[in-house]
Amino acid sequence: MGKRRRKEFTDKVKEMVFLLYKGKCADCGKLSIYGGWLPSISRHKKFYFSLGGLEIHHIISVAMGGINHIKNLILLCPRCHKLRHGIKV
């Protein structure tokens, strides 16, 4: 079986995760600095959803069968995201 490819998060999923965690890192509580709907420079899209420096993390990884469902996603700051992946910071 081949490696599963990670799909990009839709703006709607980003917004739902952001609102669920109130724009804060689930681990340390760091607040997003500029999260929300912002104007896009693309002529195909008028707006996009910014996580304001925070990142979405899969609780169950895509490699282990995890999906982009709201119940499998949490919001983390870059530092906590690295720690979750075992990367020293």
mmCIF file as gemmi writes it, N, C-alpha and C atoms, coordinates in Angstrom:
data_model
loop_
_atom_site.group_PDB
_atom_site.id
_atom_site.type_symbol
_atom_site.label_atom_id
_atom_site.label_alt_id
_atom_site.label_comp_id
_atom_site.label_asym_id
_atom_site.label_entity_id
_atom_site.label_seq_id
_atom_site.pdbx_PDB_ins_code
_atom_site.Cartn_x
_atom_site.Cartn_y
_atom_site.Cartn_z
_atom_site.occupancy
_atom_site.B_iso_or_equiv
_atom_site.pdbx_formal_charge
_atom_site.auth_seq_id
_atom_site.auth_asym_id
_atom_site.pdbx_PDB_model_num
ATOM 1 N N . MET Axp A 1 ? 0.84 -1.182 0 1 0 ? 1 A 1
ATOM 2 C CA . MET Axp A 1 ? 0 0 0 1 0 ? 1 A 1
ATOM 3 C C . MET Axp A 1 ? 0.882 1.242 0 1 0 ? 1 A 1
ATOM 4 N N . GLY Axp A 2 ? 0.573 2.226 -0.853 1 0 ? 2 A 1
ATOM 5 C CA . GLY Axp A 2 ? 1.375 3.437 -0.972 1 0 ? 2 A 1
ATOM 6 C C . GLY Axp A 2 ? 1.12 4.412 0.157 1 0 ? 2 A 1
ATOM 7 N N . LYS Axp A 3 ? 2.01 5.359 0.249 1 0 ? 3 A 1
ATOM 8 C CA . LYS Axp A 3 ? 1.888 6.397 1.278 1 0 ? 3 A 1
ATOM 9 C C . LYS Axp A 3 ? 0.674 7.279 0.979 1 0 ? 3 A 1
ATOM 10 N N . ARG Axp A 4 ? -0.134 7.564 2.011 1 0 ? 4 A 1
ATOM 11 C CA . ARG Axp A 4 ? -1.302 8.425 1.836 1 0 ? 4 A 1
ATOM 12 C C . ARG Axp A 4 ? -0.858 9.865 1.677 1 0 ? 4 A 1
ATOM 13 N N . ARG Axp A 5 ? -1.466 10.564 0.735 1 0 ? 5 A 1
ATOM 14 C CA . ARG Axp A 5 ? -1.145 11.971 0.511 1 0 ? 5 A 1
ATOM 15 C C . ARG Axp A 5 ? -2.003 12.871 1.375 1 0 ? 5 A 1
ATOM 16 N N . ARG Axp A 6 ? -1.374 13.835 1.973 1 0 ? 6 A 1
ATOM 17 C CA . ARG Axp A 6 ? -2.079 14.798 2.817 1 0 ? 6 A 1
ATOM 18 C C . ARG Axp A 6 ? -2.766 15.829 1.928 1 0 ? 6 A 1
ATOM 19 N N . LYS Axp A 7 ? -4.04 16.071 2.173 1 0 ? 7 A 1
ATOM 20 C CA . LYS Axp A 7 ? -4.783 17.093 1.439 1 0 ? 7 A 1
ATOM 21 C C . LYS Axp A 7 ? -4.64 18.418 2.178 1 0 ? 7 A 1
ATOM 22 N N . GLU Axp A 8 ? -4.693 19.504 1.421 1 0 ? 8 A 1
ATOM 23 C CA . GLU Axp A 8 ? -4.669 20.828 2.053 1 0 ? 8 A 1
ATOM 24 C C . GLU Axp A 8 ? -5.98 21.067 2.782 1 0 ? 8 A 1
ATOM 25 N N . PHE Axp A 9 ? -5.921 21.831 3.839 1 0 ? 9 A 1
ATOM 26 C CA . PHE Axp A 9 ? -7.127 22.171 4.579 1 0 ? 9 A 1
ATOM 27 C C . PHE Axp A 9 ? -7.904 23.241 3.821 1 0 ? 9 A 1
ATOM 28 N N . THR Axp A 10 ? -9.208 23.095 3.764 1 0 ? 10 A 1
ATOM 29 C CA . THR Axp A 10 ? -10.034 24.133 3.152 1 0 ? 10 A 1
ATOM 30 C C . THR Axp A 10 ? -10.104 25.325 4.106 1 0 ? 10 A 1
ATOM 31 N N . ASP Axp A 11 ? -10.462 26.471 3.556 1 0 ? 11 A 1
ATOM 32 C CA . ASP Axp A 11 ? -10.631 27.655 4.405 1 0 ? 11 A 1
ATOM 33 C C . ASP Axp A 11 ? -11.695 27.413 5.467 1 0 ? 11 A 1
ATOM 34 N N . LYS Axp A 12 ? -12.749 26.68 5.128 1 0 ? 12 A 1
ATOM 35 C CA . LYS Axp A 12 ? -13.825 26.407 6.08 1 0 ? 12 A 1
ATOM 36 C C . LYS Axp A 12 ? -13.308 25.55 7.243 1 0 ? 12 A 1
ATOM 37 N N . VAL Axp A 13 ? -12.498 24.53 6.955 1 0 ? 13 A 1
ATOM 38 C CA . VAL Axp A 13 ? -11.923 23.685 8.01 1 0 ? 13 A 1
ATOM 39 C C . VAL Axp A 13 ? -10.994 24.531 8.885 1 0 ? 13 A 1
ATOM 40 N N . LYS Axp A 14 ? -10.171 25.368 8.26 1 0 ? 14 A 1
ATOM 41 C CA . LYS Axp A 14 ? -9.276 26.251 9.029 1 0 ? 14 A 1
ATOM 42 C C . LYS Axp A 14 ? -10.085 27.127 9.985 1 0 ? 14 A 1
ATOM 43 N N . GLU Axp A 15 ? -11.166 27.709 9.456 1 0 ? 15 A 1
ATOM 44 C CA . GLU Axp A 15 ? -11.998 28.578 10.284 1 0 ? 15 A 1
ATOM 45 C C . GLU Axp A 15 ? -12.63 27.806 11.443 1 0 ? 15 A 1
ATOM 46 N N . MET Axp A 16 ? -13.134 26.607 11.175 1 0 ? 16 A 1
ATOM 47 C CA . MET Axp A 16 ? -13.775 25.814 12.224 1 0 ? 16 A 1
ATOM 48 C C . MET Axp A 16 ? -12.793 25.44 13.33 1 0 ? 16 A 1
ATOM 49 N N . VAL Axp A 17 ? -11.574 25.021 12.966 1 0 ? 17 A 1
ATOM 50 C CA . VAL Axp A 17 ? -10.562 24.667 13.969 1 0 ? 17 A 1
ATOM 51 C C . VAL Axp A 17 ? -10.149 25.914 14.75 1 0 ? 17 A 1
ATOM 52 N N . PHE Axp A 18 ? -9.963 27.021 14.049 1 0 ? 18 A 1
ATOM 53 C CA . PHE Axp A 18 ? -9.584 28.285 14.681 1 0 ? 18 A 1
ATOM 54 C C . PHE Axp A 18 ? -10.633 28.711 15.71 1 0 ? 18 A 1
ATOM 55 N N . LEU Axp A 19 ? -11.903 28.642 15.333 1 0 ? 19 A 1
ATOM 56 C CA . LEU Axp A 19 ? -12.974 29.038 16.247 1 0 ? 19 A 1
ATOM 57 C C . LEU Axp A 19 ? -13.12 28.058 17.407 1 0 ? 19 A 1
ATOM 58 N N . LEU Axp A 20 ? -12.95 26.767 17.132 1 0 ? 20 A 1
ATOM 59 C CA . LEU Axp A 20 ? -13.048 25.756 18.179 1 0 ? 20 A 1
ATOM 60 C C . LEU Axp A 20 ? -12.021 26 19.289 1 0 ? 20 A 1
ATOM 61 N N . TYR Axp A 21 ? -10.813 26.385 18.892 1 0 ? 21 A 1
ATOM 62 C CA . TYR Axp A 21 ? -9.751 26.636 19.874 1 0 ? 21 A 1
ATOM 63 C C . TYR Axp A 21 ? -9.602 28.117 20.214 1 0 ? 21 A 1
ATOM 64 N N . LYS Axp A 22 ? -10.572 28.928 19.769 1 0 ? 22 A 1
ATOM 65 C CA . LYS Axp A 22 ? -10.628 30.362 20.096 1 0 ? 22 A 1
ATOM 66 C C . LYS Axp A 22 ? -9.344 31.093 19.724 1 0 ? 22 A 1
ATOM 67 N N . GLY Axp A 23 ? -8.706 30.656 18.627 1 0 ? 23 A 1
ATOM 68 C CA . GLY Axp A 23 ? -7.504 31.325 18.145 1 0 ? 23 A 1
ATOM 69 C C . GLY Axp A 23 ? -6.299 31.158 19.035 1 0 ? 23 A 1
ATOM 70 N N . LYS Axp A 24 ? -6.295 30.08 19.866 1 0 ? 24 A 1
ATOM 71 C CA . LYS Axp A 24 ? -5.193 29.845 20.802 1 0 ? 24 A 1
ATOM 72 C C . LYS Axp A 24 ? -4.592 28.461 20.586 1 0 ? 24 A 1
ATOM 73 N N . CYS Axp A 25 ? -3.298 28.344 20.845 1 0 ? 25 A 1
ATOM 74 C CA . CYS Axp A 25 ? -2.62 27.049 20.803 1 0 ? 25 A 1
ATOM 75 C C . CYS Axp A 25 ? -3.245 26.132 21.849 1 0 ? 25 A 1
ATOM 76 N N . ALA Axp A 26 ? -3.579 24.919 21.442 1 0 ? 26 A 1
ATOM 77 C CA . ALA Axp A 26 ? -4.203 23.955 22.35 1 0 ? 26 A 1
ATOM 78 C C . ALA Axp A 26 ? -3.263 23.525 23.469 1 0 ? 26 A 1
ATOM 79 N N . ASP Axp A 27 ? -1.952 23.639 23.263 1 0 ? 27 A 1
ATOM 80 C CA . ASP Axp A 27 ? -0.995 23.201 24.284 1 0 ? 27 A 1
ATOM 81 C C . ASP Axp A 27 ? -0.547 24.32 25.223 1 0 ? 27 A 1
ATOM 82 N N . CYS Axp A 28 ? -0.092 25.438 24.676 1 0 ? 28 A 1
ATOM 83 C CA . CYS Axp A 28 ? 0.465 26.501 25.535 1 0 ? 28 A 1
ATOM 84 C C . CYS Axp A 28 ? -0.437 27.727 25.674 1 0 ? 28 A 1
ATOM 85 N N . GLY Axp A 29 ? -1.477 27.82 24.851 1 0 ? 29 A 1
ATOM 86 C CA . GLY Axp A 29 ? -2.408 28.942 24.948 1 0 ? 29 A 1
ATOM 87 C C . GLY Axp A 29 ? -1.996 30.196 24.21 1 0 ? 29 A 1
ATOM 88 N N . LYS Axp A 30 ? -0.89 30.13 23.443 1 0 ? 30 A 1
ATOM 89 C CA . LYS Axp A 30 ? -0.447 31.308 22.69 1 0 ? 30 A 1
ATOM 90 C C . LYS Axp A 30 ? -1.55 31.737 21.718 1 0 ? 30 A 1
ATOM 91 N N . LEU Axp A 31 ? -1.826 33.046 21.69 1 0 ? 31 A 1
ATOM 92 C CA . LEU Axp A 31 ? -2.87 33.604 20.83 1 0 ? 31 A 1
ATOM 93 C C . LEU Axp A 31 ? -2.378 33.876 19.42 1 0 ? 31 A 1
ATOM 94 N N . SER Axp A 32 ? -3.278 33.699 18.468 1 0 ? 32 A 1
ATOM 95 C CA . SER Axp A 32 ? -3.021 34.079 17.088 1 0 ? 32 A 1
ATOM 96 C C . SER Axp A 32 ? -2.909 35.594 17.018 1 0 ? 32 A 1
ATOM 97 N N . ILE Axp A 33 ? -2.022 36.094 16.184 1 0 ? 33 A 1
ATOM 98 C CA . ILE Axp A 33 ? -1.854 37.542 16.112 1 0 ? 33 A 1
ATOM 99 C C . ILE Axp A 33 ? -2.705 38.204 15.04 1 0 ? 33 A 1
ATOM 100 N N . TYR Axp A 34 ? -3.082 37.474 14.012 1 0 ? 34 A 1
ATOM 101 C CA . TYR Axp A 34 ? -3.868 38.104 12.948 1 0 ? 34 A 1
ATOM 102 C C . TYR Axp A 34 ? -4.748 37.094 12.217 1 0 ? 34 A 1
ATOM 103 N N . GLY Axp A 35 ? -5.313 36.164 12.923 1 0 ? 35 A 1
ATOM 104 C CA . GLY Axp A 35 ? -6.145 35.147 12.296 1 0 ? 35 A 1
ATOM 105 C C . GLY Axp A 35 ? -7.49 35.687 11.86 1 0 ? 35 A 1
ATOM 106 N N . GLY Axp A 36 ? -8.014 35.119 10.798 1 0 ? 36 A 1
ATOM 107 C CA . GLY Axp A 36 ? -9.33 35.488 10.302 1 0 ? 36 A 1
ATOM 108 C C . GLY Axp A 36 ? -9.359 35.571 8.796 1 0 ? 36 A 1
ATOM 109 N N . TRP Axp A 37 ? -10.47 36.031 8.272 1 0 ? 37 A 1
ATOM 110 C CA . TRP Axp A 37 ? -10.637 36.177 6.824 1 0 ? 37 A 1
ATOM 111 C C . TRP Axp A 37 ? -9.882 37.406 6.346 1 0 ? 37 A 1
ATOM 112 N N . LEU Axp A 38 ? -9.023 37.215 5.347 1 0 ? 38 A 1
ATOM 113 C CA . LEU Axp A 38 ? -8.221 38.3 4.788 1 0 ? 38 A 1
ATOM 114 C C . LEU Axp A 38 ? -8.435 38.378 3.28 1 0 ? 38 A 1
ATOM 115 N N . PRO Axp A 39 ? -8.263 39.565 2.694 1 0 ? 39 A 1
ATOM 116 C CA . PRO Axp A 39 ? -8.404 39.681 1.237 1 0 ? 39 A 1
ATOM 117 C C . PRO Axp A 39 ? -7.315 38.901 0.515 1 0 ? 39 A 1
ATOM 118 N N . SER Axp A 40 ? -7.684 38.258 -0.563 1 0 ? 40 A 1
ATOM 119 C CA . SER Axp A 40 ? -6.754 37.453 -1.349 1 0 ? 40 A 1
ATOM 120 C C . SER Axp A 40 ? -6.194 38.273 -2.508 1 0 ? 40 A 1
ATOM 121 N N . ILE Axp A 41 ? -4.972 37.976 -2.896 1 0 ? 41 A 1
ATOM 122 C CA . ILE Axp A 41 ? -4.408 38.633 -4.08 1 0 ? 41 A 1
ATOM 123 C C . ILE Axp A 41 ? -4.767 37.851 -5.349 1 0 ? 41 A 1
ATOM 124 N N . SER Axp A 42 ? -5.326 36.661 -5.17 1 0 ? 42 A 1
ATOM 125 C CA . SER Axp A 42 ? -5.736 35.843 -6.305 1 0 ? 42 A 1
ATOM 126 C C . SER Axp A 42 ? -7.024 36.386 -6.913 1 0 ? 42 A 1
ATOM 127 N N . ARG Axp A 43 ? -7.105 36.363 -8.219 1 0 ? 43 A 1
ATOM 128 C CA . ARG Axp A 43 ? -8.351 36.828 -8.85 1 0 ? 43 A 1
ATOM 129 C C . ARG Axp A 43 ? -9.421 35.745 -8.832 1 0 ? 43 A 1
ATOM 130 N N . HIS Axp A 44 ? -9.042 34.52 -8.424 1 0 ? 44 A 1
ATOM 131 C CA . HIS Axp A 44 ? -9.996 33.414 -8.354 1 0 ? 44 A 1
ATOM 132 C C . HIS Axp A 44 ? -10.722 33.359 -7.012 1 0 ? 44 A 1
ATOM 133 N N . LYS Axp A 45 ? -10.135 33.969 -6.007 1 0 ? 45 A 1
ATOM 134 C CA . LYS Axp A 45 ? -10.695 33.952 -4.65 1 0 ? 45 A 1
ATOM 135 C C . LYS Axp A 45 ? -10.661 35.355 -4.084 1 0 ? 45 A 1
ATOM 136 N N . LYS Axp A 46 ? -11.757 35.797 -3.486 1 0 ? 46 A 1
ATOM 137 C CA . LYS Axp A 46 ? -11.777 37.141 -2.92 1 0 ? 46 A 1
ATOM 138 C C . LYS Axp A 46 ? -11.142 37.192 -1.539 1 0 ? 46 A 1
ATOM 139 N N . PHE Axp A 47 ? -11.338 36.124 -0.743 1 0 ? 47 A 1
ATOM 140 C CA . PHE Axp A 47 ? -10.804 36.078 0.615 1 0 ? 47 A 1
ATOM 141 C C . PHE Axp A 47 ? -10.226 34.704 0.902 1 0 ? 47 A 1
ATOM 142 N N . TYR Axp A 48 ? -9.368 34.616 1.906 1 0 ? 48 A 1
ATOM 143 C CA . TYR Axp A 48 ? -8.859 33.336 2.394 1 0 ? 48 A 1
ATOM 144 C C . TYR Axp A 48 ? -8.805 33.406 3.913 1 0 ? 48 A 1
ATOM 145 N N . PHE Axp A 49 ? -8.777 32.249 4.565 1 0 ? 49 A 1
ATOM 146 C CA . PHE Axp A 49 ? -8.736 32.239 6.026 1 0 ? 49 A 1
ATOM 147 C C . PHE Axp A 49 ? -7.3 32.036 6.499 1 0 ? 49 A 1
ATOM 148 N N . SER Axp A 50 ? -6.822 32.975 7.3 1 0 ? 50 A 1
ATOM 149 C CA . SER Axp A 50 ? -5.47 32.905 7.859 1 0 ? 50 A 1
ATOM 150 C C . SER Axp A 50 ? -5.535 32.394 9.298 1 0 ? 50 A 1
ATOM 151 N N . LEU Axp A 51 ? -4.629 31.509 9.636 1 0 ? 51 A 1
ATOM 152 C CA . LEU Axp A 51 ? -4.54 31.001 11.002 1 0 ? 51 A 1
ATOM 153 C C . LEU Axp A 51 ? -3.692 31.915 11.886 1 0 ? 51 A 1
ATOM 154 N N . GLY Axp A 52 ? -3.191 32.985 11.334 1 0 ? 52 A 1
ATOM 155 C CA . GLY Axp A 52 ? -2.478 33.986 12.116 1 0 ? 52 A 1
ATOM 156 C C . GLY Axp A 52 ? -1.227 33.478 12.799 1 0 ? 52 A 1
ATOM 157 N N . GLY Axp A 53 ? -0.467 32.651 12.113 1 0 ? 53 A 1
ATOM 158 C CA . GLY Axp A 53 ? 0.778 32.145 12.678 1 0 ? 53 A 1
ATOM 159 C C . GLY Axp A 53 ? 0.627 30.822 13.404 1 0 ? 53 A 1
ATOM 160 N N . LEU Axp A 54 ? -0.588 30.348 13.594 1 0 ? 54 A 1
ATOM 161 C CA . LEU Axp A 54 ? -0.804 29.048 14.22 1 0 ? 54 A 1
ATOM 162 C C . LEU Axp A 54 ? -0.905 27.979 13.136 1 0 ? 54 A 1
ATOM 163 N N . GLU Axp A 55 ? -0.842 26.714 13.535 1 0 ? 55 A 1
ATOM 164 C CA . GLU Axp A 55 ? -0.833 25.608 12.589 1 0 ? 55 A 1
ATOM 165 C C . GLU Axp A 55 ? -1.823 24.537 13.015 1 0 ? 55 A 1
ATOM 166 N N . ILE Axp A 56 ? -2.334 23.802 12.042 1 0 ? 56 A 1
ATOM 167 C CA . ILE Axp A 56 ? -3.256 22.708 12.331 1 0 ? 56 A 1
ATOM 168 C C . ILE Axp A 56 ? -2.468 21.406 12.389 1 0 ? 56 A 1
ATOM 169 N N . HIS Axp A 57 ? -2.754 20.609 13.408 1 0 ? 57 A 1
ATOM 170 C CA . HIS Axp A 57 ? -2.07 19.334 13.639 1 0 ? 57 A 1
ATOM 171 C C . HIS Axp A 57 ? -3.101 18.206 13.657 1 0 ? 57 A 1
ATOM 172 N N . HIS Axp A 58 ? -2.768 17.102 12.978 1 0 ? 58 A 1
ATOM 173 C CA . HIS Axp A 58 ? -3.622 15.915 13.026 1 0 ? 58 A 1
ATOM 174 C C . HIS Axp A 58 ? -3.361 15.16 14.324 1 0 ? 58 A 1
ATOM 175 N N . ILE Axp A 59 ? -4.395 14.85 15.073 1 0 ? 59 A 1
ATOM 176 C CA . ILE Axp A 59 ? -4.254 14.055 16.295 1 0 ? 59 A 1
ATOM 177 C C . ILE Axp A 59 ? -3.818 12.647 15.913 1 0 ? 59 A 1
ATOM 178 N N . ILE Axp A 60 ? -4.533 12.046 14.962 1 0 ? 60 A 1
ATOM 179 C CA . ILE Axp A 60 ? -4.099 10.775 14.359 1 0 ? 60 A 1
ATOM 180 C C . ILE Axp A 60 ? -3.525 11.154 13.007 1 0 ? 60 A 1
ATOM 181 N N . SER Axp A 61 ? -2.251 10.878 12.796 1 0 ? 61 A 1
ATOM 182 C CA . SER Axp A 61 ? -1.574 11.319 11.577 1 0 ? 61 A 1
ATOM 183 C C . SER Axp A 61 ? -2.201 10.715 10.328 1 0 ? 61 A 1
ATOM 184 N N . VAL Axp A 62 ? -1.999 11.401 9.217 1 0 ? 62 A 1
ATOM 185 C CA . VAL Axp A 62 ? -2.49 10.921 7.927 1 0 ? 62 A 1
ATOM 186 C C . VAL Axp A 62 ? -1.846 9.571 7.615 1 0 ? 62 A 1
ATOM 187 N N . ALA Axp A 63 ? -0.57 9.418 7.944 1 0 ? 63 A 1
ATOM 188 C CA . ALA Axp A 63 ? 0.14 8.159 7.7 1 0 ? 63 A 1
ATOM 189 C C . ALA Axp A 63 ? -0.478 6.982 8.467 1 0 ? 63 A 1
ATOM 190 N N . MET Axp A 64 ? -1.123 7.295 9.595 1 0 ? 64 A 1
ATOM 191 C CA . MET Axp A 64 ? -1.761 6.251 10.407 1 0 ? 64 A 1
ATOM 192 C C . MET Axp A 64 ? -3.265 6.155 10.129 1 0 ? 64 A 1
ATOM 193 N N . GLY Axp A 65 ? -3.721 6.81 9.071 1 0 ? 65 A 1
ATOM 194 C CA . GLY Axp A 65 ? -5.122 6.726 8.693 1 0 ? 65 A 1
ATOM 195 C C . GLY Axp A 65 ? -5.983 7.898 9.13 1 0 ? 65 A 1
ATOM 196 N N . GLY Axp A 66 ? -5.37 8.919 9.73 1 0 ? 66 A 1
ATOM 197 C CA . GLY Axp A 66 ? -6.115 10.09 10.166 1 0 ? 66 A 1
ATOM 198 C C . GLY Axp A 66 ? -6.65 10.899 8.991 1 0 ? 66 A 1
ATOM 199 N N . ILE Axp A 67 ? -7.734 11.606 9.226 1 0 ? 67 A 1
ATOM 200 C CA . ILE Axp A 67 ? -8.361 12.391 8.16 1 0 ? 67 A 1
ATOM 201 C C . ILE Axp A 67 ? -8.477 13.857 8.579 1 0 ? 67 A 1
ATOM 202 N N . ASN Axp A 68 ? -8.866 14.694 7.606 1 0 ? 68 A 1
ATOM 203 C CA . ASN Axp A 68 ? -9.018 16.124 7.855 1 0 ? 68 A 1
ATOM 204 C C . ASN Axp A 68 ? -10.39 16.444 8.444 1 0 ? 68 A 1
ATOM 205 N N . HIS Axp A 69 ? -10.813 15.698 9.417 1 0 ? 69 A 1
ATOM 206 C CA . HIS Axp A 69 ? -12.093 15.951 10.083 1 0 ? 69 A 1
ATOM 207 C C . HIS Axp A 69 ? -11.828 16.782 11.333 1 0 ? 69 A 1
ATOM 208 N N . ILE Axp A 70 ? -12.737 17.667 11.642 1 0 ? 70 A 1
ATOM 209 C CA . ILE Axp A 70 ? -12.592 18.586 12.77 1 0 ? 70 A 1
ATOM 210 C C . ILE Axp A 70 ? -12.247 17.874 14.082 1 0 ? 70 A 1
ATOM 211 N N . LYS Axp A 71 ? -12.769 16.666 14.275 1 0 ? 71 A 1
ATOM 212 C CA . LYS Axp A 71 ? -12.498 15.916 15.511 1 0 ? 71 A 1
ATOM 213 C C . LYS Axp A 71 ? -11.075 15.358 15.56 1 0 ? 71 A 1
ATOM 214 N N . ASN Axp A 72 ? -10.37 15.376 14.419 1 0 ? 72 A 1
ATOM 215 C CA . ASN Axp A 72 ? -9.007 14.87 14.366 1 0 ? 72 A 1
ATOM 216 C C . ASN Axp A 72 ? -7.977 15.995 14.232 1 0 ? 72 A 1
ATOM 217 N N . LEU Axp A 73 ? -8.39 17.228 14.423 1 0 ? 73 A 1
ATOM 218 C CA . LEU Axp A 73 ? -7.495 18.366 14.218 1 0 ? 73 A 1
ATOM 219 C C . LEU Axp A 73 ? -7.434 19.253 15.46 1 0 ? 73 A 1
ATOM 220 N N . ILE Axp A 74 ? -6.234 19.761 15.74 1 0 ? 74 A 1
ATOM 221 C CA . ILE Axp A 74 ? -6.066 20.735 16.817 1 0 ? 74 A 1
ATOM 222 C C . ILE Axp A 74 ? -5.219 21.895 16.307 1 0 ? 74 A 1
ATOM 223 N N . LEU Axp A 75 ? -5.29 23.011 16.989 1 0 ? 75 A 1
ATOM 224 C CA . LEU Axp A 75 ? -4.564 24.219 16.635 1 0 ? 75 A 1
ATOM 225 C C . LEU Axp A 75 ? -3.349 24.351 17.552 1 0 ? 75 A 1
ATOM 226 N N . LEU Axp A 76 ? -2.178 24.524 16.95 1 0 ? 76 A 1
ATOM 227 C CA . LEU Axp A 76 ? -0.94 24.636 17.722 1 0 ? 76 A 1
ATOM 228 C C . LEU Axp A 76 ? -0.078 25.783 17.21 1 0 ? 76 A 1
ATOM 229 N N . CYS Axp A 77 ? 0.719 26.365 18.112 1 0 ? 77 A 1
ATOM 230 C CA . CYS Axp A 77 ? 1.726 27.329 17.677 1 0 ? 77 A 1
ATOM 231 C C . CYS Axp A 77 ? 2.866 26.517 17.044 1 0 ? 77 A 1
ATOM 232 N N . PRO Axp A 78 ? 3.729 27.142 16.236 1 0 ? 78 A 1
ATOM 233 C CA . PRO Axp A 78 ? 4.81 26.398 15.59 1 0 ? 78 A 1
ATOM 234 C C . PRO Axp A 78 ? 5.713 25.634 16.575 1 0 ? 78 A 1
ATOM 235 N N . ARG Axp A 79 ? 5.992 26.241 17.73 1 0 ? 79 A 1
ATOM 236 C CA . ARG Axp A 79 ? 6.849 25.578 18.729 1 0 ? 79 A 1
ATOM 237 C C . ARG Axp A 79 ? 6.199 24.296 19.247 1 0 ? 79 A 1
ATOM 238 N N . CYS Axp A 80 ? 4.94 24.388 19.663 1 0 ? 80 A 1
ATOM 239 C CA . CYS Axp A 80 ? 4.242 23.21 20.185 1 0 ? 80 A 1
ATOM 240 C C . CYS Axp A 80 ? 4.026 22.156 19.095 1 0 ? 80 A 1
ATOM 241 N N . HIS Axp A 81 ? 3.841 22.609 17.856 1 0 ? 81 A 1
ATOM 242 C CA . HIS Axp A 81 ? 3.678 21.672 16.745 1 0 ? 81 A 1
ATOM 243 C C . HIS Axp A 81 ? 4.952 20.851 16.558 1 0 ? 81 A 1
ATOM 244 N N . LYS Axp A 82 ? 6.112 21.529 16.622 1 0 ? 82 A 1
ATOM 245 C CA . LYS Axp A 82 ? 7.385 20.812 16.516 1 0 ? 82 A 1
ATOM 246 C C . LYS Axp A 82 ? 7.553 19.832 17.662 1 0 ? 82 A 1
ATOM 247 N N . LEU Axp A 83 ? 7.204 20.259 18.874 1 0 ? 83 A 1
ATOM 248 C CA . LEU Axp A 83 ? 7.315 19.37 20.034 1 0 ? 83 A 1
ATOM 249 C C . LEU Axp A 83 ? 6.436 18.144 19.868 1 0 ? 83 A 1
ATOM 250 N N . ARG Axp A 84 ? 5.229 18.319 19.327 1 0 ? 84 A 1
ATOM 251 C CA . ARG Axp A 84 ? 4.318 17.182 19.1 1 0 ? 84 A 1
ATOM 252 C C . ARG Axp A 84 ? 4.921 16.167 18.135 1 0 ? 84 A 1
ATOM 253 N N . HIS Axp A 85 ? 5.791 16.653 17.228 1 0 ? 85 A 1
ATOM 254 C CA . HIS Axp A 85 ? 6.433 15.768 16.262 1 0 ? 85 A 1
ATOM 255 C C . HIS Axp A 85 ? 7.805 15.295 16.746 1 0 ? 85 A 1
ATOM 256 N N . GLY Axp A 86 ? 8.124 15.599 18.003 1 0 ? 86 A 1
ATOM 257 C CA . GLY Axp A 86 ? 9.373 15.12 18.593 1 0 ? 86 A 1
ATOM 258 C C . GLY Axp A 86 ? 10.603 15.889 18.147 1 0 ? 86 A 1
ATOM 259 N N . ILE Axp A 87 ? 10.406 17.104 17.641 1 0 ? 87 A 1
ATOM 260 C CA . ILE Axp A 87 ? 11.529 17.928 17.193 1 0 ? 87 A 1
ATOM 261 C C . ILE Axp A 87 ? 11.931 18.851 18.34 1 0 ? 87 A 1
ATOM 262 N N . LYS Axp A 88 ? 13.212 18.829 18.706 1 0 ? 88 A 1
ATOM 263 C CA . LYS Axp A 88 ? 13.691 19.703 19.783 1 0 ? 88 A 1
ATOM 264 C C . LYS Axp A 88 ? 13.668 21.143 19.329 1 0 ? 88 A 1
ATOM 265 N N . VAL Axp A 89 ? 13.22 22.015 20.252 1 0 ? 89 A 1
ATOM 266 C CA . VAL Axp A 89 ? 13.176 23.46 19.937 1 0 ? 89 A 1
ATOM 267 C C . VAL Axp A 89 ? 13.96 24.245 20.961 1 0 ? 89 A 1
